[in-house]
Amino acid sequence: MFGIVVGSLALLCLLTISTPFLPNLLVSTLEERYPVYTPAANKIPPGPVNILVLGGGHTIDSRLPANDQLSTVALARLAEGIRLQRRIPNSTLITSGYAGKGEVTQAEVLSKTAMLLGVDPARIRMQTAPKNTRMEAAEYKRLFVERAQLVLVTSAVHMPRAMYLFRQAGLNPIAAPTNHLVKNSKDRDPWFWVPASGNIQMVESAIHEYAGMLEAGYR
């Protein structure tokens, strides 16, 4: 009997996190705190603008071009950074991230990818030391002391924690969330409620962020 109860509870937990209802709620609660950046809604005063793209993971494989060495998260963040850099006059793209166990930093791979996609190298800068978001905020403040408006690009689910840490560092960025996990399509698949591994990954992302916010003293 005990085994049946345990098995039933395990199955219930699995269904809860593998169907979209709870994962969508957990993630959307984070993603909806900051709207997508648009020049009309986020008017920037004249002057220099720094668009900081936070690191999102990479690997080093010499067989592949730089863009294919980026994680899907990092590539999505960079794409948004490039989109904004092309729409905001007098803006500079700043890539971020350390090398991990390799010799080439995340910032370098992001920078190389940006150049492959047509960004002028003169409008790209890097911060290659940070290992996490808190360090990215501190390094930005150390390196880029000029009076420029900061636009912060990261995944929408990560944006609340990132904004908190940057404000804790004494910075006042404009949020530019991207790589949304919850997308409200009008043409929703009628089988959207079927259990899927992607929903479990969404729960993992949400728990990672809530735990990080707790560790950071988010309030």
N, C-alpha and C positions, 0 to 999 in steps of 0.2 A: 504493500500500500504506500509506504513512504517513497519508494522508487517511482511509483506512478505520479505522486504529487510533485516530486522534484522534476520529473520529466515534463509534466504539464506546465509547471511554472517556467521551465527553461524554454519550452515551445512558445509560451505566451510572450516572454521577453523577446525572443527572436522575432516573432511576428510584429511586436511593437516597434522595434528599431529597423525592421526591414521593409515595412510598409511606409508610405510617404507621410502619413499624418503627423506623427511626433517629430520626425526629422525636419519636415518643412517648418513646423512651429518653432523648434529650437533654433534653426538657422535664420529664418526670416526675422525673428526677434532681434538678432544681431545685425542682419543685412539692411534692415529698414531704418536704422538709426541715422544714416547719412544718405542723402539722395545722390544720384549720379551727377557728376559735374557737367554743367553746361555754361558757356560764356555768358548767356543771357541772365541766368540765375545767380551766377557767381562773378559779379563784376569786379575786376581787378584794377586798382588805380594804376596810372601810367608809371612805368619804371620796370626794372628787371624782375623776372619771375624764374624761380627755380622749381623744376618738376622732379621730385625725388621718387624714384621707383624702388620700393623695398625689395630685397632679395627673396627668392622663392624656390631656390633649389636648382642645382645643375650637376652635370657629370662631365668628365673629360674623356672624349673619345676622338682621337685624331682622324678617324675615318669620316667623321661627320662635320658639316658646317656648324658654325656657332649656334644658329637658331635651333638645330636639332639636338644640341647638348643641353638646352634649357628644359626644365620641367614644364609641364603644361601650365602650372600656376605662374611660374616666372614669365613664360611667354605671354600669357594673358595680361599680366601687369605691365610688361614692356609695351605691348601693343597699345594699351590705354595711354601710357606715357608719351608714346610717339604721336598718337592722335591729338593729344592736348598740346604737345610741343609745336605741332603744325598749325594749330588754331590760335595759339596765344603769342602775340608779337613779343619780341625781345625776351624769349624764354630759353632757358638752358636745361637740358636733360641730365639728371644726375643719377647714375646707377650705383647700386650698393650691394655689399656682400663679401664675405671672406672666402678663403680657398678651401676650407674644410681640411680633408686629408690630402688634397692634391696640391699642385703648384700654381694653378691658374684660378684666380678669384672669380666669384660670382659676378662682381662688378665688371670685370674684364669681358666675360662672356656676354653679358647684357650689352656692354658697349659695342663689342664687335657685331653683335646681331643688329643693333640699331643702325650701325654704319652699312651693313648688308641691305638693310631696308630703306636706305636713302637719307639717313640723318647726317647732316654736316658734322664731321668730327670736331670742328671748332665750337660746336654747340653742345658738346658732351663733356661731362666731368665725372669723376669717379670717387667713391669712398670705399676702400678695399679692406678695411680692418674689421668692421662690425660683424659680430657673430649672432646677434639677436636684435630685436626691435629697440630695446632700451639703449643698446650700444649704437644703433643707427641714429637715434635721436642725439645722443651725446657727440657722436662723430660729426654729424651735420653741423651742430652748433660750434664745434671746434674748427672745422675746415672752412665753412662758408659763412663768414661773419659779415659779409657785405649786406647792405640794406636791400634785401630782395624778398618779395612775397613768396612764401613756400606753398606749393601745391603737393600734397602727399598722395601717392598712388600705391594702393595695396588691395588685396582681396576684400570684398565687401564684408565677409564674415570676420575678418581680422581688423577692420577699420576702427571699431570702438576702442579696442585695446591700444592700437597704434596711436590714435588721437590722444588718448589719456597719457601715454608715455611721453609723447612729444610735448604736450602741454606741461607735464611735470618737469620737463627739461627747460622750460621757459620759452618755448616756441609756440607760435600761433598759426598752424597750417590751415589751409583749405583742404577739405577732404575730397578725394576723387576715387571713390570705390569702384572696383571692377571685378570680373570673374565671379559674378553672382551664381550661387548654387541653386537658388530658388527662382525659377522663371515662370511667370504666369502666362501661359500660352492660351490663346482663344481656341486653338485647335488641339485641345488636350486629348491624348491617347485614352480611349475608353478603358484600357487595361492599366492605367497609371497606378492603380491601387495594388497591383500584384507585387509581392515581395521581390526586392532586388538588392544586390550588393551595394549599389550606389547610395541607397538610403542609409545603410550602415556606415558608409564612409562619411555621409553628412553628419550623422550623430557623432562620429569620432572628431570631425572638424569642430563641431559646436562645443563638445566637452573640452577639447584642447583650448579653445578660446575662453570658455568660462573658467577653467582652471588657471589659465594665464592671467585673467583679470583678477582672480582672487589673490594670486601670488603678487600681483602688482599693487594691490591695495585699491583696486578700482572702486570709485564711488561717484 
